[in-house]
Amino acid sequence: MSAALITARGLAVAFGGGPVLRDVDLEVRAGEIVTIVGPNGAGKTILLRALLGILPPARGRVTRRAGLRVGYVPQRLHIDAALPMPVRRFLSLPRRQGAAVQARVLERVGVPGIEGQPMTTLSGGQFQRVLLARALLAEPELLVMDEPTQGLDQPGTAAFYRLIAAVRAELGCGVLSVSHDLNVVMSASDRVICVNGHICCEGTPQAVLDAPEYRKLFGLGTGGALALYRHHHDHAHDHGGVAEPAALEPERVRDREVG
Ligand SMILES: Nc1ncnc2c1ncn2[C@@H]1O[C@H](COP(=O)(O)OP(=O)(O)OP(=O)(O)O)[C@@H](O)[C@H]1O
């Protein structure tokens, strides 16, 4: 197996009120698609930011491979509607990119020829693809994405993840993303990590897909992915004020989704 691109050991992140994330051990290797799932406020974005070195760890260590090229697709990006920002200018932030390079990368992400279109007039799917295009300009060895399909419908989401799979195959990059699209995550990831203030559970989606309980649940809204929690979740949460949402309580989920 290839060496890790990025590794966290005993990672904790704290703000004034105490740790929001603790005891995180993880690594992402070249060519691997790893997806972080978890409830709202679980610390997913914080984890990405700590891995990227934007937030300092309160404890533990993050190691990035020397000279690692990272492409980052942020969760939200507000573009001021009053600011004329055509796609071509956006793609040249922060580094100027030539027309041919821009045309190629837009084509690559499935939105050719939109260089002149203002960012504010793009559809949700086009906008996300332009964000991805900008991240790809870094020729990343590791692509990090924070809820890249937020606001997209199911087919749009599925298409986006198919694109990510193709990009991974082409570039051989590692992909680390946060996602709420739990059913899609199941088929689009090599490994799923469930975070709720710490790593609750992790594993291959296949192991979960093979479980009879999962098959029973699969396809029923978020039921399939919630089966993941049910499958591995064998401990209580009593730490640091991070609440365990009722929606993730295993048996209740089962009753609600199957019954
Ligand atoms: N700058 C900050 N100062 C203090 N607390 C913060 C700060 N940023 C995040 N937090 C807290 O850290 C916790 C984790 O936040 P984070 O944004 O990582 O959640 P998340 O899992 O990405 O949630 P969501 O799915 O809603 O995006 C939350 O309780 C949040 O309130």
The ligand as a Gaussian input file, in Angstrom:
#p B3LYP/6-31G(d) Opt

LIG

0 1
 N      -14.507000      29.367000      15.294000
 C      -15.172000      28.627000      16.175000
 N      -15.233000      28.975000      17.464000
 C      -15.900000      28.211000      18.365000
 N      -16.534000      27.074000      18.065000
 C      -16.519000      26.678000      16.787000
 C      -15.837000      27.420000      15.769000
 N      -15.980000      26.765000      14.578000
 C      -16.718000      25.668000      14.866000
 N      -17.031000      25.608000      16.171000
 C      -17.810000      24.546000      16.822000
 O      -17.202000      23.312000      16.543000
 C      -18.193000      22.302000      16.371000
 C      -17.938000      21.574000      15.081000
 O      -18.194000      22.432000      13.986000
 P      -18.048000      21.940000      12.480000
 O      -18.269000      23.137000      11.612000
 O      -16.789000      21.200000      12.308000
 O      -19.272000      20.943000      12.355000
 P      -19.703000      20.073000      11.096000
 O      -19.629000      18.642000      11.507000
 O      -18.919000      20.467000       9.892000
 O      -21.225000      20.502000      10.970000
 P      -22.189000      20.706000       9.678000
 O      -22.562000      19.342000       9.211000
 O      -23.352000      21.416000      10.284000
 O      -21.442000      21.521000       8.678000
 C      -19.533000      23.010000      16.426000
 O      -20.082000      22.788000      17.699000
 C      -19.196000      24.457000      16.217000
 O      -20.097000      25.277000      16.915000

